[in-house]
């Protein structure tokens, strides 16, 4: 099964992308994507392959998700997202949710997180207890920490900001800019829906929050307001 799946992706391989992507995703020694391998397939083409394989079982998806190739793992996650979206069974949604959380070691770059966690973990937790997100934020795994805050996007769309604000505060002094960017992005989304809520957060933390997080959070502010906050 996996060989056929791999062949489907390889038909879309682009030599230039194959050379570029390892640099883009920081796969060098000591970088966050160290050792990852790429086929050179872009996301729209990965989505095409995913849509051709929506009947894969979780066991088969697990095999794909363990691939050394980045695009295979992303494709497996996009299949999971589609399966989650299209099932009406709460039991099946719970199975996909549990499967996702049990395979976070394979969800190990920012695009893998961003293109899947909000549509599975976030959507599943909309009307449920969210303590798992706060546990992920306290993980030693960079990608689980990023998952925690990106997963709140569906809550934000429902004007439910408490978890986004609490997690952003918890991650305020994280050492990695990938977390600063994630939290800043979600804070910006909060501000697009309720600017005063974001302003209260900024007024409390603007003097100590990482510059990158602040810049992302205020990206939609008028220039004068951006200048004010950046002056700290």
C-alpha positions as MATLAB code, in Angstrom:
seq = 'XXXXXXXXXXXXXXXXXXXXXXXXXXXXXXXXXXXXXXXXXXXXXXXXXXXXXXXXXXXXXXXXXXXXXXXXXXXXXXXXXXXXXXXXXXXXXXXXXXXXXXXXXXXXXXXXXXXXXXXXXXXXXXXXXXXXXXXXXXXXXXXXXXXXXXXXXXXXXXXXXXXXXXXXXXXXXXXXXXXXXXXXXXXXXXXXXXXXXXXXXXXXXXXXXXXXXXXXXXXXXXXXXXXXXXXX';
ca = [
       0.000    0.000    0.000;
       2.664    2.503    1.014;
       4.693    1.986   -2.172;
       1.651    2.835   -4.295;
       0.945    5.881   -2.159;
       4.544    7.039   -2.466;
       4.434    6.621   -6.233;
       1.329    8.799   -6.407;
       3.156   11.607   -4.635;
       6.322   11.151   -6.671;
       4.426   11.815   -9.895;
       4.112   15.434   -8.682;
       7.758   15.773   -7.641;
       9.465   18.990   -8.743;
      13.298   18.944   -8.747;
      13.538   22.637   -7.881;
      11.148   22.230   -4.936;
      13.020   19.120   -3.823;
      16.165   21.226   -3.530;
      14.436   24.276   -2.009;
      12.144   22.719    0.621;
      14.849   21.275    2.932;
      16.266   24.791    3.315;
      12.829   26.370    3.767;
      11.906   23.912    6.523;
      15.265   24.189    8.284;
      16.515   20.606    8.021;
      20.175   21.337    8.715;
      22.064   20.077   11.752;
      20.719   21.694   14.900;
      17.741   23.253   13.105;
      14.126   22.520   14.012;
      13.536   20.230   11.005;
      16.864   18.428   11.248;
      17.065   15.321    9.055;
      13.663   15.647    7.396;
      13.498   14.469    3.789;
      11.443   15.875    0.910;
      10.040   14.615   -2.380;
       9.542   18.109   -3.793;
       5.719   18.138   -3.877;
       3.699   21.304   -3.201;
       0.627   21.425   -0.973;
      -2.058   21.646   -3.716;
      -0.701   18.439   -5.260;
      -0.460   16.751   -1.868;
      -4.152   17.577   -1.397;
      -4.933   15.889   -4.724;
      -3.282   12.682   -3.547;
      -5.049   12.913   -0.198;
      -8.445   13.126   -1.883;
      -7.620    9.989   -3.861;
      -6.966    8.056   -0.641;
      -9.790    8.962    1.721;
     -10.722    5.301    2.180;
      -7.454    4.469    3.944;
      -7.931    2.963    7.386;
      -6.284    4.484   10.459;
      -3.815    1.594   10.408;
      -2.846    2.431    6.822;
      -2.667    6.146    7.634;
      -0.361    5.280   10.522;
       2.049    3.620    8.082;
       2.084    6.734    5.895;
       2.451    9.035    8.905;
       5.621    7.216    9.918;
       7.288    7.934    6.574;
      10.656    9.664    6.458;
       9.232   11.934    3.757;
       7.635   15.187    4.878;
       5.032   15.183    2.102;
       3.858   11.688    3.040;
       3.267   12.732    6.621;
       1.419   15.861    5.499;
      -0.710   13.833    3.114;
      -1.615   11.421    5.919;
      -2.701   14.350    8.066;
      -4.771   15.896    5.271;
      -6.542   12.553    4.848;
      -7.288   12.583    8.580;
      -8.670   16.123    8.313;
     -10.991   15.112    5.478;
     -12.148   11.984    7.286;
     -12.866   14.049   10.407;
     -14.801   16.676    8.442;
     -16.982   14.189    6.639;
     -17.932   11.801    9.406;
     -21.051   12.507   11.441;
     -20.153    9.817   13.964;
     -18.939   11.202   17.288;
     -17.225    7.886   17.926;
     -15.242    8.141   14.682;
     -14.329   11.754   15.456;
     -13.069   10.647   18.872;
     -11.020    7.863   17.262;
      -9.367   10.359   14.895;
      -8.795   12.796   17.773;
      -7.139   10.080   19.878;
      -5.131    8.818   16.900;
      -3.817   12.322   16.234;
      -2.705   12.855   19.826;
      -1.010    9.461   19.938;
       1.112   10.319   16.869;
       2.335   13.814   17.663;
       5.954   12.646   17.343;
       5.317   12.352   13.588;
       3.662   15.780   13.354;
       7.011   17.469   13.546;
       7.077   20.705   11.587;
       5.039   23.889   11.614;
       3.106   23.224    8.392;
       2.131   19.738    9.560;
       0.725   21.296   12.728;
      -0.938   24.311   11.124;
      -2.702   22.378    8.358;
      -4.225   19.794   10.688;
      -4.475   20.606   14.389;
      -7.191   23.250   14.255;
      -9.373   21.068   12.013;
      -9.136   17.991   14.224;
      -8.129   18.849   17.785;
      -9.655   22.324   17.790;
     -12.931   21.309   16.175;
     -13.323   18.271   18.426;
     -12.822   20.339   21.581;
     -15.258   23.120   20.673;
     -17.822   21.984   23.233;
     -15.569   19.891   25.467;
     -13.037   20.222   28.253;
      -9.817   21.711   26.890;
      -7.297   20.801   29.560;
      -5.394   18.698   27.008;
      -4.353   21.936   25.263;
      -2.852   23.290   28.458;
      -1.031   19.987   28.945;
       0.364   20.248   25.419;
       1.541   23.789   26.153;
       3.573   22.417   29.056;
       5.147   19.682   26.933;
       8.860   19.620   26.181;
       7.973   19.043   22.516;
       8.069   22.238   20.426;
       5.394   20.986   18.028;
       2.981   19.971   20.801;
       3.401   23.451   22.258;
       2.578   24.988   18.880;
      -0.426   22.654   18.577;
      -1.820   23.939   21.857;
      -2.328   27.504   20.685;
      -3.077   26.902   16.974;
      -5.841   24.472   18.017;
      -7.763   27.398   19.529;
      -8.544   28.921   16.131;
     -12.041   27.341   15.931;
     -12.787   28.769   19.403;
     -11.749   32.234   18.238;
     -14.135   31.972   15.293;
     -16.906   31.422   17.862;
     -15.769   34.527   19.807;
     -14.433   32.304   22.588;
     -11.036   33.769   23.469;
     -10.239   32.537   26.981;
      -8.036   29.590   26.030;
      -6.149   31.549   23.372;
      -5.323   34.280   25.872;
      -4.400   31.844   28.644;
      -2.160   29.768   26.392;
      -0.523   32.837   24.870;
       0.229   34.030   28.393;
       1.597   30.617   29.341;
       3.880   30.639   26.276;
       4.836   34.296   26.630;
       8.470   33.611   27.513;
       9.032   30.593   25.320;
      12.506   30.675   23.728;
      11.514   29.730   20.161;
      10.186   32.172   17.568;
       7.916   29.491   16.065;
       5.899   29.698   19.273;
       6.018   33.500   19.246;
       4.652   33.471   15.688;
       1.903   30.981   16.534;
       0.699   32.873   19.594;
       0.970   36.217   17.793;
      -1.071   34.863   14.890;
      -3.850   33.646   17.188;
      -3.816   36.915   19.130;
      -4.187   38.788   15.842;
      -7.222   36.624   15.050;
      -8.692   37.533   18.431;
      -8.109   41.213   17.662;
      -9.859   40.955   14.303;
     -13.012   39.915   16.164;
     -12.643   41.873   19.403;
      -9.939   44.516   19.341;
     -10.487   45.602   22.934;
      -9.779   42.100   24.209;
      -6.469   42.113   22.351;
      -5.660   45.639   23.547;
      -6.179   44.587   27.180;
      -3.798   41.654   26.646;
      -1.214   43.897   24.992;
      -1.448   46.577   27.650;
      -0.731   43.924   30.257;
       2.138   42.191   28.438;
       3.539   44.463   25.725;
       6.646   45.395   27.683;
       7.746   41.801   28.165;
       6.261   39.820   25.277;
       8.630   38.702   22.507;
       8.989   41.211   19.684;
       7.891   38.677   17.063;
       4.730   37.796   18.988;
       3.921   41.475   19.384;
       4.492   42.249   15.702;
       2.230   39.401   14.622;
      -0.482   40.407   17.103;
      -0.656   44.059   15.993;
      -0.245   43.448   12.262;
      -3.774   44.709   11.485;
      -3.553   47.791   13.685;
      -3.285   51.266   12.093;
       0.314   52.427   11.715;
       0.183   54.911   14.613;
      -1.009   52.210   16.996;
       1.646   49.766   15.771;
       4.332   52.393   16.393;
       2.971   53.016   19.898;
       3.107   49.352   20.868;
       6.490   48.761   19.286;
       7.955   51.638   21.311;
       7.023   49.750   24.494;
];
